[in-house]
Amino acid sequence: MAQFLTYFLVLISAQLVKSSGVFELKVHSFTTTSSSSVCKQSSECKGFFRVCLNYTQDVFSYRLACSDDTGLTGTFSTDQSSISTSAPITVPFNLKWLGTVLVIVEAWNTESSNDQSTENLNSMISHFATKRNLTLGEKWSQDVHIGEQSKLSFSYRVVCDEFFYGDACSDFCRPRDDPFGHFNCDAAGNRICMPEWKGEYCAEPICSPGCSEIHGYCVTPGQCMCLYGWQGPRCDECMPYPGCMHGTCKVPWQCTCDEGWRGLLCDKGQNV
């Protein structure tokens, strides 16, 4: 019953997990001659990038393009001639959207490191929008966009999120060592059981060597616990009928008399 419950809970949790991918974008260089109205009023102006994915709008429908799938950088100083980001900007999304999408990269100004609001369009320095066909892969694609007052050089890719594998990032595998499983994951997302565990979810303990697979079982690795009617270190010895004196058994509760003995309990000699 406990084993069934374990499998049931693991199966339910696996069904609740959706495929997951991450769009990553690196800004290699950004130069501009424009500034927002915010920077004109502040001597401590900072900037940040916003990256968006949109699956329904055309490249010209910009105003409402940024919606649900969005990623932000931290703020940085804007007093440099060229700006880059060391860490990728990440936009998590469900891979059912893989295909042609609108990629939008925006540069914004802010007066505070703690403020990354994008509600005031006067804070925007520039934006770039381009349609791209996104496919899953580790390789980075390069791109350069040149606007009226800005130039942006960047690279991007789509990869599986952590613990997701497969062509559509729909295979989920997260290492665990608890009552619901004892396994690690290989590079393809296959479950690799830890020593002394087996089964689809590595939740079945491996019993002691020689323990009968039919008449024995274990709840922790290395045990050999006998089913009712069986005994012995390997649970391969049947238990004879209670009180059987000079008899044996092939199945539990038999009392097959040895030569020279008779009776229900094999306790009477043949000559008696």
Stockholm file with secondary structure:
# STOCKHOLM 1.0

chainA/1-272         MAQFLTYFLVLISAQLVKSSGVFELKVHSFTTTSSSSVCKQSSECKGFFRVCLNYTQDVFSYRLACSDDTGLTGTFSTDQSSISTSAPITVPFNLKWLGTVLVIVEAWNTESSNDQSTENLNSMISHFATKRNLTLGEKWSQDVHIGEQSKLSFSYRVVCDEFFYGDACSDFCRPRDDPFGHFNCDAAGNRICMPEWKGEYCAEPICSPGCSEIHGYCVTPGQCMCLYGWQGPRCDECMPYPGCMHGTCKVPWQCTCDEGWRGLLCDKGQNV
#=GR chainA/1-272 SS CHHHHHHHHHHHHHHHCCCCEEEEEEEEEEEESCCCHHHHTCSSCEEEEEEEEESSSCTTCCTTTCCSEEEECCCEESCSSSBCCSSCEEEEECGGGCSEEEEEEEEEEESSTTCCCCSCGGGEEEEEEEEEECCBEEEEEEEEEECSSEEEEEEEEEEECTTEESTTSCEECCCEEETTEEEEECTTSCEEECTTEESTTSCEECCSTTCCTTTEECSSTTCCEECTTEESTTSCEECCCTTCSSEECSSTTCCEECTTEESTTSCEETTC
#=GC SS_cons         CHHHHHHHHHHHHHHHCCCCEEEEEEEEEEEESCCCHHHHTCSSCEEEEEEEEESSSCTTCCTTTCCSEEEECCCEESCSSSBCCSSCEEEEECGGGCSEEEEEEEEEEESSTTCCCCSCGGGEEEEEEEEEECCBEEEEEEEEEECSSEEEEEEEEEEECTTEESTTSCEECCCEEETTEEEEECTTSCEEECTTEESTTSCEECCSTTCCTTTEECSSTTCCEECTTEESTTSCEECCCTTCSSEECSSTTCCEECTTEESTTSCEETTC
//
